[in-house]
Structures are given as C-alpha cells and as structure tokens.
Amino acid sequence: MIPDSKSSTVRTLDRLNLRLPGETFEAIDAARQARPGNISRNTWITEAVEEKLAREREQCDSEKAADQHA
C-alpha cells in the first residue's frame, strides 16, 4: 500500500485554547492588517511566540558565555 503523500508531510501539531483580553486581539488584528498580504491570527501569534523563544535562547546563550569568561 502506498502511503498518502499529504499525510506523510504534515507535522503533528498540538492545540491549545488561548484566552486573551479583547484589547489584545484588537492590537494583534491591527498589527496583522499593517503587514502586506493576508496573515492569519494563528500565524501572527505563532511568529510572535517563535520570536520570543529566539530572544530567550539568545539571552540564555549570552549569559552562559559571560559565565564562561568570568
């Protein structure tokens, strides 16, 4: 039997319910609309999370490097 190529390329994703104040959704929607193209709320939030994680990793790496040079 040949595997379905679509299902073999789709990553498994976890879901969560996110509760935020209405003002936060309004700010997200304003930011989305300011960007060219049509970007979903989910994509915008996913990008924001990835950016935050990257900053946290950079900060952790910087702290580790400073500790090694101390």
Contacts in CASP RR format, 6 or more apart in sequence:
PFRMAT RR
TARGET T0000
AUTHOR 0000-0000-0000
METHOD contacts of the structure
MODEL  1
MIPDSKSSTVRTLDRLNLRLPGETFEAIDAARQARPGNISRNTWITEAVE
EKLAREREQCDSEKAADQHA
18 45 0 8 1.000
25 41 0 8 1.000
28 41 0 8 1.000
28 44 0 8 1.000
28 45 0 8 1.000
29 41 0 8 1.000
31 44 0 8 1.000
32 39 0 8 1.000
32 40 0 8 1.000
32 41 0 8 1.000
32 44 0 8 1.000
END
